[in-house]
């Protein structure tokens, strides 16, 4: 089955344009680079074949000679893939990524907010590898539905092509227990995230000296 025969929403290029690169698999991203497959394999199957063959080797460090051992990859396609990976390595060489998974990680990243006398509601937008894209303060003041609305939270997630998000807010009082409003807002946002297919990993309460996690 050729890619052009796929439903439009399942074609790699159309998916990237609509949802952003974070929603595509490695094979789909590689398929966009390759553009075409072979007589026997469509471009997505060819991409999967490449990734399977070199699964124990970082494909970004692969050589042209190794790529050319795959039927369907000539000099032109192999050079294009190598050039793309090399450009990516150069541009990301000095960039440090922050992987946010634990409440402690979030607490450390909110050093500028921990001691504030006002509540700050913060969202960390993450890509498909849980790497931070951006941190955004959504509101300041006591949490309620008028200050923290799914529209404000997920507007930034969609804009940044986030695959998941982490929620956090500080408690100036030092009390780490979630309030009823904290719990209700979390439930509302988790529900909205499921509809939008954007996972909420954590909602962390921050104090000056410690943290806790809202269960959901």
PETAWO-V597258 format. One record per helix or strand of 3 or more residues. SS is the DSSP state (A for helix, B for strand). FROM is the first residue (numbers start at 0). TO is the last residue. Records with the same first field share a line. If there is no record, write none. Layout:
SS->FROM-TO  FROM-TO
This chain:
A->2-4  7-9  11-18  20-22  25-33  42-52  58-60  63-66  74-91  102-108  149-158  179-195
B->119-125  130-139  163-169  198-205  210-212
